[in-house]
């Protein structure tokens, strides 16, 4: 299972979330819209921040909301 955090440079909540992830030393792949529009199109990401849970190149879950995103990343780290 792979976690990808979809963000954008212009998104204030994205910047706050990225700082929180860094401060808590959580590990997640971060992809900014400006640098990887193909990924956003592939997984139909319309709003950021959004955590994509990918398994075998298939979207299993799409999570929105800072607290829910942090919770899922922490859960993933303990497995």
mmJSON file of the N, C-alpha and C atoms, coordinates in Angstrom:
{"data_MODEL":{"atom_site":{
"group_PDB":["ATOM","ATOM","ATOM","ATOM","ATOM","ATOM","ATOM","ATOM","ATOM","ATOM","ATOM","ATOM","ATOM","ATOM","ATOM","ATOM","ATOM","ATOM","ATOM","ATOM","ATOM","ATOM","ATOM","ATOM","ATOM","ATOM","ATOM","ATOM","ATOM","ATOM","ATOM","ATOM","ATOM","ATOM","ATOM","ATOM","ATOM","ATOM","ATOM","ATOM","ATOM","ATOM","ATOM","ATOM","ATOM","ATOM","ATOM","ATOM","ATOM","ATOM","ATOM","ATOM","ATOM","ATOM","ATOM","ATOM","ATOM","ATOM","ATOM","ATOM","ATOM","ATOM","ATOM","ATOM","ATOM","ATOM","ATOM","ATOM","ATOM","ATOM","ATOM","ATOM","ATOM","ATOM","ATOM","ATOM","ATOM","ATOM","ATOM","ATOM","ATOM","ATOM","ATOM","ATOM","ATOM","ATOM","ATOM","ATOM","ATOM","ATOM","ATOM","ATOM","ATOM","ATOM","ATOM","ATOM","ATOM","ATOM","ATOM","ATOM","ATOM","ATOM","ATOM","ATOM","ATOM","ATOM","ATOM","ATOM","ATOM","ATOM","ATOM","ATOM","ATOM","ATOM","ATOM","ATOM","ATOM","ATOM","ATOM","ATOM","ATOM","ATOM","ATOM","ATOM","ATOM","ATOM","ATOM","ATOM","ATOM","ATOM","ATOM","ATOM","ATOM","ATOM","ATOM","ATOM","ATOM","ATOM","ATOM","ATOM","ATOM","ATOM","ATOM","ATOM","ATOM","ATOM","ATOM","ATOM","ATOM","ATOM","ATOM","ATOM","ATOM","ATOM","ATOM","ATOM","ATOM","ATOM","ATOM","ATOM","ATOM","ATOM","ATOM","ATOM","ATOM","ATOM","ATOM","ATOM","ATOM","ATOM","ATOM","ATOM","ATOM","ATOM","ATOM","ATOM","ATOM","ATOM","ATOM","ATOM","ATOM","ATOM","ATOM","ATOM","ATOM","ATOM","ATOM","ATOM","ATOM","ATOM","ATOM","ATOM","ATOM","ATOM","ATOM","ATOM","ATOM","ATOM","ATOM","ATOM","ATOM","ATOM","ATOM","ATOM","ATOM","ATOM","ATOM","ATOM","ATOM","ATOM","ATOM","ATOM","ATOM","ATOM","ATOM","ATOM","ATOM","ATOM","ATOM","ATOM","ATOM","ATOM","ATOM","ATOM","ATOM","ATOM","ATOM","ATOM","ATOM","ATOM","ATOM","ATOM","ATOM","ATOM","ATOM","ATOM","ATOM"],
"id":[1,2,3,4,5,6,7,8,9,10,11,12,13,14,15,16,17,18,19,20,21,22,23,24,25,26,27,28,29,30,31,32,33,34,35,36,37,38,39,40,41,42,43,44,45,46,47,48,49,50,51,52,53,54,55,56,57,58,59,60,61,62,63,64,65,66,67,68,69,70,71,72,73,74,75,76,77,78,79,80,81,82,83,84,85,86,87,88,89,90,91,92,93,94,95,96,97,98,99,100,101,102,103,104,105,106,107,108,109,110,111,112,113,114,115,116,117,118,119,120,121,122,123,124,125,126,127,128,129,130,131,132,133,134,135,136,137,138,139,140,141,142,143,144,145,146,147,148,149,150,151,152,153,154,155,156,157,158,159,160,161,162,163,164,165,166,167,168,169,170,171,172,173,174,175,176,177,178,179,180,181,182,183,184,185,186,187,188,189,190,191,192,193,194,195,196,197,198,199,200,201,202,203,204,205,206,207,208,209,210,211,212,213,214,215,216,217,218,219,220,221,222,223,224,225,226,227,228,229,230,231,232,233,234,235,236,237],
"type_symbol":["N","C","C","N","C","C","N","C","C","N","C","C","N","C","C","N","C","C","N","C","C","N","C","C","N","C","C","N","C","C","N","C","C","N","C","C","N","C","C","N","C","C","N","C","C","N","C","C","N","C","C","N","C","C","N","C","C","N","C","C","N","C","C","N","C","C","N","C","C","N","C","C","N","C","C","N","C","C","N","C","C","N","C","C","N","C","C","N","C","C","N","C","C","N","C","C","N","C","C","N","C","C","N","C","C","N","C","C","N","C","C","N","C","C","N","C","C","N","C","C","N","C","C","N","C","C","N","C","C","N","C","C","N","C","C","N","C","C","N","C","C","N","C","C","N","C","C","N","C","C","N","C","C","N","C","C","N","C","C","N","C","C","N","C","C","N","C","C","N","C","C","N","C","C","N","C","C","N","C","C","N","C","C","N","C","C","N","C","C","N","C","C","N","C","C","N","C","C","N","C","C","N","C","C","N","C","C","N","C","C","N","C","C","N","C","C","N","C","C","N","C","C","N","C","C","N","C","C","N","C","C","N","C","C","N","C","C"],
"label_atom_id":["N","CA","C","N","CA","C","N","CA","C","N","CA","C","N","CA","C","N","CA","C","N","CA","C","N","CA","C","N","CA","C","N","CA","C","N","CA","C","N","CA","C","N","CA","C","N","CA","C","N","CA","C","N","CA","C","N","CA","C","N","CA","C","N","CA","C","N","CA","C","N","CA","C","N","CA","C","N","CA","C","N","CA","C","N","CA","C","N","CA","C","N","CA","C","N","CA","C","N","CA","C","N","CA","C","N","CA","C","N","CA","C","N","CA","C","N","CA","C","N","CA","C","N","CA","C","N","CA","C","N","CA","C","N","CA","C","N","CA","C","N","CA","C","N","CA","C","N","CA","C","N","CA","C","N","CA","C","N","CA","C","N","CA","C","N","CA","C","N","CA","C","N","CA","C","N","CA","C","N","CA","C","N","CA","C","N","CA","C","N","CA","C","N","CA","C","N","CA","C","N","CA","C","N","CA","C","N","CA","C","N","CA","C","N","CA","C","N","CA","C","N","CA","C","N","CA","C","N","CA","C","N","CA","C","N","CA","C","N","CA","C","N","CA","C","N","CA","C","N","CA","C","N","CA","C","N","CA","C","N","CA","C","N","CA","C","N","CA","C","N","CA","C","N","CA","C"],
"label_alt_id":[null,null,null,null,null,null,null,null,null,null,null,null,null,null,null,null,null,null,null,null,null,null,null,null,null,null,null,null,null,null,null,null,null,null,null,null,null,null,null,null,null,null,null,null,null,null,null,null,null,null,null,null,null,null,null,null,null,null,null,null,null,null,null,null,null,null,null,null,null,null,null,null,null,null,null,null,null,null,null,null,null,null,null,null,null,null,null,null,null,null,null,null,null,null,null,null,null,null,null,null,null,null,null,null,null,null,null,null,null,null,null,null,null,null,null,null,null,null,null,null,null,null,null,null,null,null,null,null,null,null,null,null,null,null,null,null,null,null,null,null,null,null,null,null,null,null,null,null,null,null,null,null,null,null,null,null,null,null,null,null,null,null,null,null,null,null,null,null,null,null,null,null,null,null,null,null,null,null,null,null,null,null,null,null,null,null,null,null,null,null,null,null,null,null,null,null,null,null,null,null,null,null,null,null,null,null,null,null,null,null,null,null,null,null,null,null,null,null,null,null,null,null,null,null,null,null,null,null,null,null,null,null,null,null,null,null,null],
"label_comp_id":["UNK","UNK","UNK","UNK","UNK","UNK","UNK","UNK","UNK","UNK","UNK","UNK","UNK","UNK","UNK","UNK","UNK","UNK","UNK","UNK","UNK","UNK","UNK","UNK","UNK","UNK","UNK","UNK","UNK","UNK","UNK","UNK","UNK","UNK","UNK","UNK","UNK","UNK","UNK","UNK","UNK","UNK","UNK","UNK","UNK","UNK","UNK","UNK","UNK","UNK","UNK","UNK","UNK","UNK","UNK","UNK","UNK","UNK","UNK","UNK","UNK","UNK","UNK","UNK","UNK","UNK","UNK","UNK","UNK","UNK","UNK","UNK","UNK","UNK","UNK","UNK","UNK","UNK","UNK","UNK","UNK","UNK","UNK","UNK","UNK","UNK","UNK","UNK","UNK","UNK","UNK","UNK","UNK","UNK","UNK","UNK","UNK","UNK","UNK","UNK","UNK","UNK","UNK","UNK","UNK","UNK","UNK","UNK","UNK","UNK","UNK","UNK","UNK","UNK","UNK","UNK","UNK","UNK","UNK","UNK","UNK","UNK","UNK","UNK","UNK","UNK","UNK","UNK","UNK","UNK","UNK","UNK","UNK","UNK","UNK","UNK","UNK","UNK","UNK","UNK","UNK","UNK","UNK","UNK","UNK","UNK","UNK","UNK","UNK","UNK","UNK","UNK","UNK","UNK","UNK","UNK","UNK","UNK","UNK","UNK","UNK","UNK","UNK","UNK","UNK","UNK","UNK","UNK","UNK","UNK","UNK","UNK","UNK","UNK","UNK","UNK","UNK","UNK","UNK","UNK","UNK","UNK","UNK","UNK","UNK","UNK","UNK","UNK","UNK","UNK","UNK","UNK","UNK","UNK","UNK","UNK","UNK","UNK","UNK","UNK","UNK","UNK","UNK","UNK","UNK","UNK","UNK","UNK","UNK","UNK","UNK","UNK","UNK","UNK","UNK","UNK","UNK","UNK","UNK","UNK","UNK","UNK","UNK","UNK","UNK","UNK","UNK","UNK","UNK","UNK","UNK","UNK","UNK","UNK","UNK","UNK","UNK"],
"label_asym_id":["A","A","A","A","A","A","A","A","A","A","A","A","A","A","A","A","A","A","A","A","A","A","A","A","A","A","A","A","A","A","A","A","A","A","A","A","A","A","A","A","A","A","A","A","A","A","A","A","A","A","A","A","A","A","A","A","A","A","A","A","A","A","A","A","A","A","A","A","A","A","A","A","A","A","A","A","A","A","A","A","A","A","A","A","A","A","A","A","A","A","A","A","A","A","A","A","A","A","A","A","A","A","A","A","A","A","A","A","A","A","A","A","A","A","A","A","A","A","A","A","A","A","A","A","A","A","A","A","A","A","A","A","A","A","A","A","A","A","A","A","A","A","A","A","A","A","A","A","A","A","A","A","A","A","A","A","A","A","A","A","A","A","A","A","A","A","A","A","A","A","A","A","A","A","A","A","A","A","A","A","A","A","A","A","A","A","A","A","A","A","A","A","A","A","A","A","A","A","A","A","A","A","A","A","A","A","A","A","A","A","A","A","A","A","A","A","A","A","A","A","A","A","A","A","A","A","A","A","A","A","A","A","A","A","A","A","A"],
"label_entity_id":["1","1","1","1","1","1","1","1","1","1","1","1","1","1","1","1","1","1","1","1","1","1","1","1","1","1","1","1","1","1","1","1","1","1","1","1","1","1","1","1","1","1","1","1","1","1","1","1","1","1","1","1","1","1","1","1","1","1","1","1","1","1","1","1","1","1","1","1","1","1","1","1","1","1","1","1","1","1","1","1","1","1","1","1","1","1","1","1","1","1","1","1","1","1","1","1","1","1","1","1","1","1","1","1","1","1","1","1","1","1","1","1","1","1","1","1","1","1","1","1","1","1","1","1","1","1","1","1","1","1","1","1","1","1","1","1","1","1","1","1","1","1","1","1","1","1","1","1","1","1","1","1","1","1","1","1","1","1","1","1","1","1","1","1","1","1","1","1","1","1","1","1","1","1","1","1","1","1","1","1","1","1","1","1","1","1","1","1","1","1","1","1","1","1","1","1","1","1","1","1","1","1","1","1","1","1","1","1","1","1","1","1","1","1","1","1","1","1","1","1","1","1","1","1","1","1","1","1","1","1","1","1","1","1","1","1","1"],
"label_seq_id":[1,1,1,2,2,2,3,3,3,4,4,4,5,5,5,6,6,6,7,7,7,8,8,8,9,9,9,10,10,10,11,11,11,12,12,12,13,13,13,14,14,14,15,15,15,16,16,16,17,17,17,18,18,18,19,19,19,20,20,20,21,21,21,22,22,22,23,23,23,24,24,24,25,25,25,26,26,26,27,27,27,28,28,28,29,29,29,30,30,30,31,31,31,32,32,32,33,33,33,34,34,34,35,35,35,36,36,36,37,37,37,38,38,38,39,39,39,40,40,40,41,41,41,42,42,42,43,43,43,44,44,44,45,45,45,46,46,46,47,47,47,48,48,48,49,49,49,50,50,50,51,51,51,52,52,52,53,53,53,54,54,54,55,55,55,56,56,56,57,57,57,58,58,58,59,59,59,60,60,60,61,61,61,62,62,62,63,63,63,64,64,64,65,65,65,66,66,66,67,67,67,68,68,68,69,69,69,70,70,70,71,71,71,72,72,72,73,73,73,74,74,74,75,75,75,76,76,76,77,77,77,78,78,78,79,79,79],
"pdbx_PDB_ins_code":[null,null,null,null,null,null,null,null,null,null,null,null,null,null,null,null,null,null,null,null,null,null,null,null,null,null,null,null,null,null,null,null,null,null,null,null,null,null,null,null,null,null,null,null,null,null,null,null,null,null,null,null,null,null,null,null,null,null,null,null,null,null,null,null,null,null,null,null,null,null,null,null,null,null,null,null,null,null,null,null,null,null,null,null,null,null,null,null,null,null,null,null,null,null,null,null,null,null,null,null,null,null,null,null,null,null,null,null,null,null,null,null,null,null,null,null,null,null,null,null,null,null,null,null,null,null,null,null,null,null,null,null,null,null,null,null,null,null,null,null,null,null,null,null,null,null,null,null,null,null,null,null,null,null,null,null,null,null,null,null,null,null,null,null,null,null,null,null,null,null,null,null,null,null,null,null,null,null,null,null,null,null,null,null,null,null,null,null,null,null,null,null,null,null,null,null,null,null,null,null,null,null,null,null,null,null,null,null,null,null,null,null,null,null,null,null,null,null,null,null,null,null,null,null,null,null,null,null,null,null,null,null,null,null,null,null,null],
"Cartn_x":[0.85,0.0,0.899,0.47,1.231,0.32,0.849,0.106,0.714,-0.139,0.309,-0.532,0.139,-0.542,-0.533,-1.717,-1.869,-2.047,-1.166,-1.186,-1.018,-1.033,-0.778,-0.057,0.817,1.573,0.673,-0.442,-1.323,-2.272,-2.265,-3.224,-2.679,-3.29,-2.877,-2.975,-4.12,-4.229,-3.175,-2.818,-1.784,-0.451,-0.114,1.152,1.164,0.05,-0.054,0.101,-0.55,-0.494,0.927,1.592,2.974,3.896,3.711,4.518,4.229,2.965,2.589,3.194,3.142,3.729,5.231,5.881,7.32,7.652,6.903,7.14,6.987,6.015,5.761,6.588,7.412,8.298,7.53,6.375,5.569,6.062,5.962,6.44,5.271,5.267,4.251,4.825,4.498,4.927,4.036,4.668,3.913,4.073,2.945,2.945,2.176,2.839,2.183,1.557,0.389,-0.36,0.471,1.215,1.971,3.053,3.505,4.585,4.129,2.882,2.442,0.942,0.529,-0.885,-1.418,-0.558,-0.991,-1.544,-0.872,-1.348,-2.709,-2.882,-4.156,-5.277,-4.98,-5.985,-6.284,-5.228,-5.383,-6.308,-6.143,-6.935,-8.07,-8.358,-9.497,-9.51,-8.351,-8.232,-8.747,-9.796,-10.417,-10.189,-9.836,-9.629,-8.418,-7.701,-6.53,-6.665,-6.006,-5.179,-6.04,-5.482,-6.179,-5.133,-5.434,-4.554,-5.1,-4.269,-4.652,-4.031,-4.849,-4.375,-4.401,-3.213,-3.052,-2.55,-3.162,-2.693,-2.77,-1.659,-1.572,-2.015,-1.564,-1.848,-3.338,-4.109,-5.548,-5.879,-6.709,-7.125,-8.077,-7.662,-8.483,-9.283,-8.696,-9.344,-8.835,-9.708,-9.36,-9.847,-8.905,-9.239,-8.995,-9.975,-9.886,-10.043,-9.459,-9.552,-8.266,-7.698,-6.381,-6.308,-7.274,-7.231,-7.346,-8.229,-8.389,-7.136,-6.511,-5.277,-4.166,-3.957,-2.919,-3.183,-4.435,-4.803,-4.445,-4.776,-4.497,-2.997,-2.23,-0.771,-0.193,-0.655,-0.172,-0.564,-1.774,-2.211,-1.309,-1.028,-0.195,1.208,1.724,3.084,3.19,2.098,2.141,1.933,1.606,1.393,2.609],
"Cartn_y":[-1.169,0.0,1.236,2.229,3.459,4.64,5.598,6.806,7.977,8.734,9.919,11.096,12.141,13.358,14.324,14.602,15.52,16.935,17.846,19.224,20.192,21.479,22.523,23.676,24.351,25.478,26.603,26.831,27.962,27.67,26.451,25.989,26.205,27.123,27.388,26.174,25.454,24.254,23.192,23.11,22.151,22.48,23.779,24.195,23.907,24.154,23.833,22.333,21.538,20.09,19.582,20.123,19.713,20.027,21.176,21.53,20.568,20.25,19.332,17.946,17.467,16.164,16.188,17.265,17.414,17.499,18.303,18.461,17.147,16.351,15.067,13.929,14.27,13.295,12.091,12.394,11.352,11.158,9.928,9.644,9.409,10.205,10.085,10.724,10.171,10.779,11.992,13.132,14.354,14.714,14.992,15.358,16.655,17.65,18.929,18.945,19.528,19.598,20.227,21.274,22.0,21.144,20.097,19.281,17.921,17.537,16.213,16.189,16.943,17.014,15.663,14.829,13.507,12.658,12.7,11.936,12.453,13.767,14.365,13.942,13.885,13.452,11.961,11.172,9.713,9.32,9.975,9.623,10.611,11.466,12.381,13.266,13.82,14.706,16.087,16.525,17.814,18.85,18.387,19.299,18.835,19.779,19.483,20.17,19.691,18.488,17.225,16.191,14.899,13.796,12.811,11.664,10.529,10.026,8.916,7.638,6.615,5.31,4.426,4.037,3.313,1.893,0.937,-0.44,-1.058,-1.627,-2.21,-1.209,0.025,1.111,1.461,1.026,1.3,2.129,3.142,3.986,3.205,2.986,2.252,3.192,4.374,5.319,6.718,7.69,9.094,9.851,10.456,11.062,12.562,13.302,14.752,15.197,16.318,16.83,16.567,17.623,17.538,16.461,16.431,15.461,14.029,13.791,12.443,12.005,12.942,12.632,12.243,13.05,12.758,11.406,11.146,9.88,8.689,8.763,7.66,7.442,8.531,8.407,7.732,8.131,7.512,6.045,5.709,4.305,3.48,4.031,3.332,3.104,4.062,3.963,2.849,2.517,1.5,0.087,-0.043,-1.383,-1.906],
"Cartn_z":[0.0,0.0,0.0,-0.74,-0.883,-0.546,0.209,0.538,-0.224,-0.894,-1.625,-1.155,-0.708,-0.3,-1.474,-2.006,-3.129,-2.577,-3.002,-2.508,-3.674,-3.342,-4.334,-3.638,-4.366,-3.809,-3.319,-4.005,-3.688,-2.515,-2.019,-1.006,0.409,1.149,2.522,3.428,3.448,4.277,3.918,2.637,2.218,2.881,2.913,3.506,5.01,5.691,7.12,7.361,6.527,6.654,6.408,5.407,5.116,6.296,6.93,8.111,9.268,9.475,10.557,10.326,9.108,8.772,9.021,8.624,8.83,10.323,11.06,12.498,13.252,12.843,13.508,12.911,11.918,11.26,10.701,10.102,9.467,8.042,7.557,6.205,5.264,4.2,3.161,1.895,0.763,-0.498,-0.77,-1.024,-1.309,-2.779,-3.418,-4.823,-4.987,-5.574,-5.81,-7.197,-7.26,-8.506,-9.618,-9.28,-10.287,-10.95,-10.266,-10.825,-11.35,-11.095,-11.539,-11.819,-12.807,-13.163,-13.644,-14.21,-14.681,-13.541,-12.388,-11.239,-10.784,-10.786,-10.37,-11.316,-12.603,-13.582,-13.433,-13.27,-13.175,-12.026,-10.879,-9.702,-9.439,-10.422,-10.381,-9.123,-8.801,-7.642,-8.044,-7.373,-7.688,-6.593,-5.376,-4.255,-3.448,-2.876,-2.069,-0.719,0.308,0.326,0.328,-0.247,-0.324,-0.216,0.617,0.768,-0.083,-0.961,-1.829,-1.277,-1.107,-0.676,-1.919,-2.36,-3.625,-3.346,-3.993,-3.91,-5.297,-5.737,-7.087,-8.155,-8.001,-8.947,-9.032,-8.026,-7.994,-6.75,-6.927,-5.806,-4.906,-3.652,-2.69,-1.801,-1.522,-0.619,-0.93,-0.776,-0.974,0.255,0.987,2.276,2.225,2.706,2.756,4.206,4.56,5.935,6.684,7.238,7.869,8.954,9.858,10.956,10.441,9.48,8.92,8.167,7.471,6.73,7.699,8.741,9.737,10.407,10.759,11.404,10.516,9.23,8.303,8.135,8.053,7.914,9.152,10.327,11.57,11.642,11.222,11.209,10.295,9.146,8.153,8.7,9.462,10.004,11.049,11.723,12.762,12.225,10.954,10.375,9.695],
"occupancy":[1.0,1.0,1.0,1.0,1.0,1.0,1.0,1.0,1.0,1.0,1.0,1.0,1.0,1.0,1.0,1.0,1.0,1.0,1.0,1.0,1.0,1.0,1.0,1.0,1.0,1.0,1.0,1.0,1.0,1.0,1.0,1.0,1.0,1.0,1.0,1.0,1.0,1.0,1.0,1.0,1.0,1.0,1.0,1.0,1.0,1.0,1.0,1.0,1.0,1.0,1.0,1.0,1.0,1.0,1.0,1.0,1.0,1.0,1.0,1.0,1.0,1.0,1.0,1.0,1.0,1.0,1.0,1.0,1.0,1.0,1.0,1.0,1.0,1.0,1.0,1.0,1.0,1.0,1.0,1.0,1.0,1.0,1.0,1.0,1.0,1.0,1.0,1.0,1.0,1.0,1.0,1.0,1.0,1.0,1.0,1.0,1.0,1.0,1.0,1.0,1.0,1.0,1.0,1.0,1.0,1.0,1.0,1.0,1.0,1.0,1.0,1.0,1.0,1.0,1.0,1.0,1.0,1.0,1.0,1.0,1.0,1.0,1.0,1.0,1.0,1.0,1.0,1.0,1.0,1.0,1.0,1.0,1.0,1.0,1.0,1.0,1.0,1.0,1.0,1.0,1.0,1.0,1.0,1.0,1.0,1.0,1.0,1.0,1.0,1.0,1.0,1.0,1.0,1.0,1.0,1.0,1.0,1.0,1.0,1.0,1.0,1.0,1.0,1.0,1.0,1.0,1.0,1.0,1.0,1.0,1.0,1.0,1.0,1.0,1.0,1.0,1.0,1.0,1.0,1.0,1.0,1.0,1.0,1.0,1.0,1.0,1.0,1.0,1.0,1.0,1.0,1.0,1.0,1.0,1.0,1.0,1.0,1.0,1.0,1.0,1.0,1.0,1.0,1.0,1.0,1.0,1.0,1.0,1.0,1.0,1.0,1.0,1.0,1.0,1.0,1.0,1.0,1.0,1.0,1.0,1.0,1.0,1.0,1.0,1.0,1.0,1.0,1.0,1.0,1.0,1.0,1.0,1.0,1.0,1.0,1.0,1.0],
"B_iso_or_equiv":[0.0,0.0,0.0,0.0,0.0,0.0,0.0,0.0,0.0,0.0,0.0,0.0,0.0,0.0,0.0,0.0,0.0,0.0,0.0,0.0,0.0,0.0,0.0,0.0,0.0,0.0,0.0,0.0,0.0,0.0,0.0,0.0,0.0,0.0,0.0,0.0,0.0,0.0,0.0,0.0,0.0,0.0,0.0,0.0,0.0,0.0,0.0,0.0,0.0,0.0,0.0,0.0,0.0,0.0,0.0,0.0,0.0,0.0,0.0,0.0,0.0,0.0,0.0,0.0,0.0,0.0,0.0,0.0,0.0,0.0,0.0,0.0,0.0,0.0,0.0,0.0,0.0,0.0,0.0,0.0,0.0,0.0,0.0,0.0,0.0,0.0,0.0,0.0,0.0,0.0,0.0,0.0,0.0,0.0,0.0,0.0,0.0,0.0,0.0,0.0,0.0,0.0,0.0,0.0,0.0,0.0,0.0,0.0,0.0,0.0,0.0,0.0,0.0,0.0,0.0,0.0,0.0,0.0,0.0,0.0,0.0,0.0,0.0,0.0,0.0,0.0,0.0,0.0,0.0,0.0,0.0,0.0,0.0,0.0,0.0,0.0,0.0,0.0,0.0,0.0,0.0,0.0,0.0,0.0,0.0,0.0,0.0,0.0,0.0,0.0,0.0,0.0,0.0,0.0,0.0,0.0,0.0,0.0,0.0,0.0,0.0,0.0,0.0,0.0,0.0,0.0,0.0,0.0,0.0,0.0,0.0,0.0,0.0,0.0,0.0,0.0,0.0,0.0,0.0,0.0,0.0,0.0,0.0,0.0,0.0,0.0,0.0,0.0,0.0,0.0,0.0,0.0,0.0,0.0,0.0,0.0,0.0,0.0,0.0,0.0,0.0,0.0,0.0,0.0,0.0,0.0,0.0,0.0,0.0,0.0,0.0,0.0,0.0,0.0,0.0,0.0,0.0,0.0,0.0,0.0,0.0,0.0,0.0,0.0,0.0,0.0,0.0,0.0,0.0,0.0,0.0,0.0,0.0,0.0,0.0,0.0,0.0],
"pdbx_formal_charge":[null,null,null,null,null,null,null,null,null,null,null,null,null,null,null,null,null,null,null,null,null,null,null,null,null,null,null,null,null,null,null,null,null,null,null,null,null,null,null,null,null,null,null,null,null,null,null,null,null,null,null,null,null,null,null,null,null,null,null,null,null,null,null,null,null,null,null,null,null,null,null,null,null,null,null,null,null,null,null,null,null,null,null,null,null,null,null,null,null,null,null,null,null,null,null,null,null,null,null,null,null,null,null,null,null,null,null,null,null,null,null,null,null,null,null,null,null,null,null,null,null,null,null,null,null,null,null,null,null,null,null,null,null,null,null,null,null,null,null,null,null,null,null,null,null,null,null,null,null,null,null,null,null,null,null,null,null,null,null,null,null,null,null,null,null,null,null,null,null,null,null,null,null,null,null,null,null,null,null,null,null,null,null,null,null,null,null,null,null,null,null,null,null,null,null,null,null,null,null,null,null,null,null,null,null,null,null,null,null,null,null,null,null,null,null,null,null,null,null,null,null,null,null,null,null,null,null,null,null,null,null,null,null,null,null,null,null],
"auth_seq_id":[1,1,1,2,2,2,3,3,3,4,4,4,5,5,5,6,6,6,7,7,7,8,8,8,9,9,9,10,10,10,11,11,11,12,12,12,13,13,13,14,14,14,15,15,15,16,16,16,17,17,17,18,18,18,19,19,19,20,20,20,21,21,21,22,22,22,23,23,23,24,24,24,25,25,25,26,26,26,27,27,27,28,28,28,29,29,29,30,30,30,31,31,31,32,32,32,33,33,33,34,34,34,35,35,35,36,36,36,37,37,37,38,38,38,39,39,39,40,40,40,41,41,41,42,42,42,43,43,43,44,44,44,45,45,45,46,46,46,47,47,47,48,48,48,49,49,49,50,50,50,51,51,51,52,52,52,53,53,53,54,54,54,55,55,55,56,56,56,57,57,57,58,58,58,59,59,59,60,60,60,61,61,61,62,62,62,63,63,63,64,64,64,65,65,65,66,66,66,67,67,67,68,68,68,69,69,69,70,70,70,71,71,71,72,72,72,73,73,73,74,74,74,75,75,75,76,76,76,77,77,77,78,78,78,79,79,79],
"auth_comp_id":["UNK","UNK","UNK","UNK","UNK","UNK","UNK","UNK","UNK","UNK","UNK","UNK","UNK","UNK","UNK","UNK","UNK","UNK","UNK","UNK","UNK","UNK","UNK","UNK","UNK","UNK","UNK","UNK","UNK","UNK","UNK","UNK","UNK","UNK","UNK","UNK","UNK","UNK","UNK","UNK","UNK","UNK","UNK","UNK","UNK","UNK","UNK","UNK","UNK","UNK","UNK","UNK","UNK","UNK","UNK","UNK","UNK","UNK","UNK","UNK","UNK","UNK","UNK","UNK","UNK","UNK","UNK","UNK","UNK","UNK","UNK","UNK","UNK","UNK","UNK","UNK","UNK","UNK","UNK","UNK","UNK","UNK","UNK","UNK","UNK","UNK","UNK","UNK","UNK","UNK","UNK","UNK","UNK","UNK","UNK","UNK","UNK","UNK","UNK","UNK","UNK","UNK","UNK","UNK","UNK","UNK","UNK","UNK","UNK","UNK","UNK","UNK","UNK","UNK","UNK","UNK","UNK","UNK","UNK","UNK","UNK","UNK","UNK","UNK","UNK","UNK","UNK","UNK","UNK","UNK","UNK","UNK","UNK","UNK","UNK","UNK","UNK","UNK","UNK","UNK","UNK","UNK","UNK","UNK","UNK","UNK","UNK","UNK","UNK","UNK","UNK","UNK","UNK","UNK","UNK","UNK","UNK","UNK","UNK","UNK","UNK","UNK","UNK","UNK","UNK","UNK","UNK","UNK","UNK","UNK","UNK","UNK","UNK","UNK","UNK","UNK","UNK","UNK","UNK","UNK","UNK","UNK","UNK","UNK","UNK","UNK","UNK","UNK","UNK","UNK","UNK","UNK","UNK","UNK","UNK","UNK","UNK","UNK","UNK","UNK","UNK","UNK","UNK","UNK","UNK","UNK","UNK","UNK","UNK","UNK","UNK","UNK","UNK","UNK","UNK","UNK","UNK","UNK","UNK","UNK","UNK","UNK","UNK","UNK","UNK","UNK","UNK","UNK","UNK","UNK","UNK","UNK","UNK","UNK","UNK","UNK","UNK"],
"auth_asym_id":["A","A","A","A","A","A","A","A","A","A","A","A","A","A","A","A","A","A","A","A","A","A","A","A","A","A","A","A","A","A","A","A","A","A","A","A","A","A","A","A","A","A","A","A","A","A","A","A","A","A","A","A","A","A","A","A","A","A","A","A","A","A","A","A","A","A","A","A","A","A","A","A","A","A","A","A","A","A","A","A","A","A","A","A","A","A","A","A","A","A","A","A","A","A","A","A","A","A","A","A","A","A","A","A","A","A","A","A","A","A","A","A","A","A","A","A","A","A","A","A","A","A","A","A","A","A","A","A","A","A","A","A","A","A","A","A","A","A","A","A","A","A","A","A","A","A","A","A","A","A","A","A","A","A","A","A","A","A","A","A","A","A","A","A","A","A","A","A","A","A","A","A","A","A","A","A","A","A","A","A","A","A","A","A","A","A","A","A","A","A","A","A","A","A","A","A","A","A","A","A","A","A","A","A","A","A","A","A","A","A","A","A","A","A","A","A","A","A","A","A","A","A","A","A","A","A","A","A","A","A","A","A","A","A","A","A","A"],
"auth_atom_id":["N","CA","C","N","CA","C","N","CA","C","N","CA","C","N","CA","C","N","CA","C","N","CA","C","N","CA","C","N","CA","C","N","CA","C","N","CA","C","N","CA","C","N","CA","C","N","CA","C","N","CA","C","N","CA","C","N","CA","C","N","CA","C","N","CA","C","N","CA","C","N","CA","C","N","CA","C","N","CA","C","N","CA","C","N","CA","C","N","CA","C","N","CA","C","N","CA","C","N","CA","C","N","CA","C","N","CA","C","N","CA","C","N","CA","C","N","CA","C","N","CA","C","N","CA","C","N","CA","C","N","CA","C","N","CA","C","N","CA","C","N","CA","C","N","CA","C","N","CA","C","N","CA","C","N","CA","C","N","CA","C","N","CA","C","N","CA","C","N","CA","C","N","CA","C","N","CA","C","N","CA","C","N","CA","C","N","CA","C","N","CA","C","N","CA","C","N","CA","C","N","CA","C","N","CA","C","N","CA","C","N","CA","C","N","CA","C","N","CA","C","N","CA","C","N","CA","C","N","CA","C","N","CA","C","N","CA","C","N","CA","C","N","CA","C","N","CA","C","N","CA","C","N","CA","C","N","CA","C","N","CA","C","N","CA","C","N","CA","C","N","CA","C","N","CA","C"],
"pdbx_PDB_model_num":[1,1,1,1,1,1,1,1,1,1,1,1,1,1,1,1,1,1,1,1,1,1,1,1,1,1,1,1,1,1,1,1,1,1,1,1,1,1,1,1,1,1,1,1,1,1,1,1,1,1,1,1,1,1,1,1,1,1,1,1,1,1,1,1,1,1,1,1,1,1,1,1,1,1,1,1,1,1,1,1,1,1,1,1,1,1,1,1,1,1,1,1,1,1,1,1,1,1,1,1,1,1,1,1,1,1,1,1,1,1,1,1,1,1,1,1,1,1,1,1,1,1,1,1,1,1,1,1,1,1,1,1,1,1,1,1,1,1,1,1,1,1,1,1,1,1,1,1,1,1,1,1,1,1,1,1,1,1,1,1,1,1,1,1,1,1,1,1,1,1,1,1,1,1,1,1,1,1,1,1,1,1,1,1,1,1,1,1,1,1,1,1,1,1,1,1,1,1,1,1,1,1,1,1,1,1,1,1,1,1,1,1,1,1,1,1,1,1,1,1,1,1,1,1,1,1,1,1,1,1,1,1,1,1,1,1,1]
}}}
